[in-house]
Amino acid sequence: MSDDHKHRARIFLHRGDLVQARAAWEAAVADDRLSANRRELSNSLGNLGNACALLNDYSEAERCYREVLSLQRSEQNTHAIAHTLVNLGNLFFGGDHPEKARPYYLEALDLLTRLQDDRALGILYNNLALQEARDHQWTQAIESFKKALACHRTVGNEEGLAATYSQLGKCLLDQRNLTDAERSLNNAWEHYIKLGNEPAQAAVLRHLAGVYDALQDPVSVRRCLERVVAIDSRYHLPEFHTDNQRLASITRTTPPSDPS
């Protein structure tokens, strides 16, 4: 029965029905407890924790992750331990206690460095950078973003490169480091073009418009916003109204952008 519940859970998750996915994972956990299969129980609990986290039930997600961690430590599964520590860090960072995330991230960092897991390290360094930026630890944040980029390059993670360049660019923009922010955001845009992810391109172009606005370059602002509004319209993005108003406002004061 446990496999049936797991199959149903994956189907519900694919459909975006998180409530039913959670119920199916709860049933799978109950069956795995009866079978005394610790590895299967650990996997089911981890998936249940993920479902709870997506439903913003952080206390239940934490309970699941902590039980998973206990099972993994008893089996000395270093790689699995590291990923659960990252999950716990992410849970705190996304919840009401972001200051509690760092110890979990740092323990995971130590394990993943020893394992030389560059793919996981790229994601973890990015998470650390976001926490440091939230705390206005700009120097540390930029260093962590750069380490994340190095790891993404090692494994050829295009999505990781795009996301990290975008977040680094936003961090630099917040510091008013406009030259480096423009460079980083343009790198992000180019990677999202390779990936064919137009909604993500729009998000980057909004930040680039902010850079050009700070540089008092209204023509470049208008060029960015024209592309953004076109993407908003094509994908029915919720930002369309705000972006279109912003474009209309700058259109009244600047000449048409170069169609090239």
Legacy VTK file of the C-alpha trace (Angstrom):
# vtk DataFile Version 3.0
C-alpha trace
ASCII
DATASET POLYDATA
POINTS 260 float
0.000 0.000 0.000
2.842 2.386 0.728
3.924 2.435 -2.928
0.341 3.205 -3.992
0.188 6.170 -1.618
3.550 7.449 -2.893
2.398 7.152 -6.498
-0.788 9.076 -5.692
1.219 11.717 -3.815
3.449 12.338 -6.841
0.408 12.643 -9.121
-1.269 15.150 -6.790
1.968 17.121 -6.507
2.318 17.227 -10.300
-1.239 18.579 -10.483
-0.464 21.195 -7.848
-2.924 19.698 -5.344
-0.751 20.101 -2.258
-3.477 19.206 0.244
-4.102 15.816 -1.354
-0.364 15.265 -1.843
0.183 15.868 1.856
-2.572 13.408 2.794
-1.067 10.756 0.517
2.418 11.261 1.989
0.951 11.002 5.500
-0.568 7.644 4.550
2.756 6.519 3.067
4.581 7.505 6.273
2.109 5.474 8.354
2.673 2.415 6.160
6.450 2.825 6.235
6.394 2.965 10.034
4.619 -0.401 10.105
7.108 -1.951 7.693
10.069 -0.754 9.796
11.928 0.228 6.611
13.963 3.162 7.904
15.190 4.327 4.508
11.703 4.356 2.981
10.351 6.067 6.102
13.057 8.708 5.812
12.183 9.359 2.152
8.449 9.583 2.857
8.945 11.871 5.841
11.165 14.137 3.748
8.522 14.386 1.039
5.843 15.008 3.658
8.023 17.777 5.076
8.370 19.300 1.614
4.585 19.264 1.134
4.030 20.872 4.544
6.625 23.550 3.773
4.870 24.371 0.480
1.614 24.686 2.446
3.362 27.043 4.908
2.888 24.586 7.778
6.414 25.252 9.000
6.076 23.592 12.408
4.969 20.263 10.897
7.617 20.517 8.181
10.271 21.078 10.850
9.041 18.062 12.812
9.317 15.891 9.685
12.779 17.152 8.756
14.095 16.635 12.300
12.896 13.040 12.346
14.453 12.523 8.906
17.725 13.959 10.205
17.690 11.585 13.181
17.171 8.592 10.876
19.910 9.736 8.508
22.402 10.336 11.322
21.773 6.835 12.667
22.616 5.456 9.214
25.546 7.904 8.809
24.256 8.937 5.382
26.370 12.066 4.991
24.972 13.194 1.660
21.365 12.835 2.791
22.156 14.597 6.094
23.556 17.590 4.204
20.447 17.944 2.059
18.139 17.712 5.066
20.183 20.391 6.830
19.699 22.611 3.783
15.949 21.917 3.913
15.861 22.948 7.563
17.837 26.104 6.789
15.498 26.966 3.933
12.502 26.352 6.186
13.713 28.834 8.795
14.837 31.365 6.180
11.436 31.321 4.505
9.528 31.389 7.793
9.363 33.560 10.870
12.900 32.896 12.122
15.373 33.535 9.254
18.183 34.114 11.773
18.032 30.395 12.690
18.890 29.271 9.148
22.625 29.978 9.178
23.820 27.190 11.560
22.081 24.581 9.402
23.532 26.083 6.213
27.050 26.107 7.683
26.885 22.495 8.851
25.610 21.485 5.415
28.392 23.533 3.815
31.031 21.600 5.750
29.571 18.243 4.672
29.017 19.167 1.024
32.532 20.615 0.742
33.982 17.313 1.932
31.720 15.468 -0.514
32.753 17.854 -3.349
29.115 18.140 -4.397
29.409 21.267 -6.539
25.793 21.185 -7.712
24.452 21.241 -4.160
27.154 23.697 -3.067
26.098 26.157 -5.761
22.550 26.181 -4.430
23.721 26.386 -0.821
26.126 29.283 -1.419
23.288 31.098 -3.156
21.030 30.548 -0.125
23.760 31.802 2.208
24.204 34.896 0.042
20.490 35.678 0.185
20.541 35.446 3.979
23.621 37.657 4.175
22.037 40.207 1.845
18.892 40.209 3.992
21.106 41.092 6.967
22.895 43.792 4.907
26.179 41.853 5.098
26.987 43.003 1.593
30.638 41.926 1.360
29.896 38.414 2.577
26.837 38.175 0.327
28.769 39.100 -2.810
31.524 36.614 -1.931
28.934 33.858 -1.430
27.227 34.713 -4.721
30.595 34.464 -6.506
31.276 31.067 -4.920
27.817 29.944 -6.059
28.608 31.055 -9.624
31.903 29.121 -9.585
30.109 25.937 -8.489
27.359 26.401 -11.107
30.010 26.798 -13.811
31.798 23.628 -12.691
28.691 21.499 -13.228
27.232 23.544 -16.107
24.104 24.542 -14.209
22.577 27.146 -16.548
19.521 27.697 -14.361
21.739 28.187 -11.324
23.922 30.674 -13.195
20.912 32.650 -14.395
19.271 32.816 -10.962
22.491 33.675 -9.134
23.507 36.397 -11.580
20.008 37.858 -11.204
20.127 37.837 -7.402
23.674 39.187 -7.354
22.595 41.984 -9.680
19.706 42.883 -7.377
22.100 42.873 -4.401
24.505 45.198 -6.224
21.620 47.452 -7.259
20.513 47.710 -3.624
24.052 48.890 -2.806
23.936 51.380 -5.708
26.886 49.621 -7.347
25.305 50.330 -10.707
28.110 49.324 -13.075
28.520 45.847 -11.591
24.751 45.485 -11.185
24.234 46.177 -14.905
26.920 43.648 -15.831
25.499 40.939 -13.582
21.907 41.478 -14.685
22.903 41.387 -18.350
24.632 38.060 -17.686
21.436 36.772 -16.046
19.355 37.935 -19.010
21.651 36.179 -21.487
21.445 32.901 -19.539
17.642 33.114 -19.371
17.595 33.695 -23.139
19.593 30.461 -23.560
17.078 28.699 -21.328
14.119 30.184 -23.212
12.589 31.410 -19.950
10.842 34.627 -20.931
9.024 35.345 -17.616
12.409 35.184 -15.851
13.836 37.500 -18.521
11.085 39.970 -17.662
12.022 39.882 -13.966
15.660 40.638 -14.816
14.686 43.433 -17.207
12.646 45.090 -14.445
15.811 45.257 -12.328
17.802 46.516 -15.319
15.228 49.265 -15.771
15.926 50.212 -12.156
19.647 50.396 -12.906
19.103 52.647 -15.931
16.660 54.786 -13.991
19.356 55.352 -11.347
21.822 56.151 -14.163
19.311 58.684 -15.533
19.160 56.867 -18.885
15.428 57.039 -19.773
15.916 55.625 -23.273
17.374 52.396 -21.857
14.642 52.285 -19.196
12.027 52.514 -21.948
13.743 49.806 -24.015
13.716 47.418 -21.044
10.095 48.134 -20.174
8.897 47.678 -23.757
10.354 44.160 -23.711
8.905 43.505 -20.263
5.386 44.564 -21.243
5.541 42.417 -24.390
6.432 39.379 -22.251
3.786 40.294 -19.643
1.154 40.379 -22.384
2.314 37.139 -24.011
2.240 35.170 -20.751
-0.578 37.082 -18.980
1.769 37.922 -16.123
0.244 39.653 -13.074
2.776 42.508 -13.290
1.346 43.681 -16.647
-0.721 46.566 -15.266
2.105 47.999 -13.131
4.714 47.562 -15.884
2.436 49.080 -18.507
1.756 52.120 -16.312
5.481 52.544 -15.750
6.118 52.307 -19.499
3.343 54.804 -20.280
4.804 57.251 -17.783
8.287 57.172 -19.313
6.943 57.114 -22.891
5.489 60.561 -22.333
8.958 61.985 -21.669
11.299 59.992 -23.946
11.557 59.337 -27.692
10.780 55.860 -29.074
13.534 53.307 -28.459
15.579 51.852 -31.297
13.603 48.854 -32.659
16.868 46.907 -33.049
LINES 1 261
260 0 1 2 3 4 5 6 7 8 9 10 11 12 13 14 15 16 17 18 19 20 21 22 23 24 25 26 27 28 29 30 31 32 33 34 35 36 37 38 39 40 41 42 43 44 45 46 47 48 49 50 51 52 53 54 55 56 57 58 59 60 61 62 63 64 65 66 67 68 69 70 71 72 73 74 75 76 77 78 79 80 81 82 83 84 85 86 87 88 89 90 91 92 93 94 95 96 97 98 99 100 101 102 103 104 105 106 107 108 109 110 111 112 113 114 115 116 117 118 119 120 121 122 123 124 125 126 127 128 129 130 131 132 133 134 135 136 137 138 139 140 141 142 143 144 145 146 147 148 149 150 151 152 153 154 155 156 157 158 159 160 161 162 163 164 165 166 167 168 169 170 171 172 173 174 175 176 177 178 179 180 181 182 183 184 185 186 187 188 189 190 191 192 193 194 195 196 197 198 199 200 201 202 203 204 205 206 207 208 209 210 211 212 213 214 215 216 217 218 219 220 221 222 223 224 225 226 227 228 229 230 231 232 233 234 235 236 237 238 239 240 241 242 243 244 245 246 247 248 249 250 251 252 253 254 255 256 257 258 259
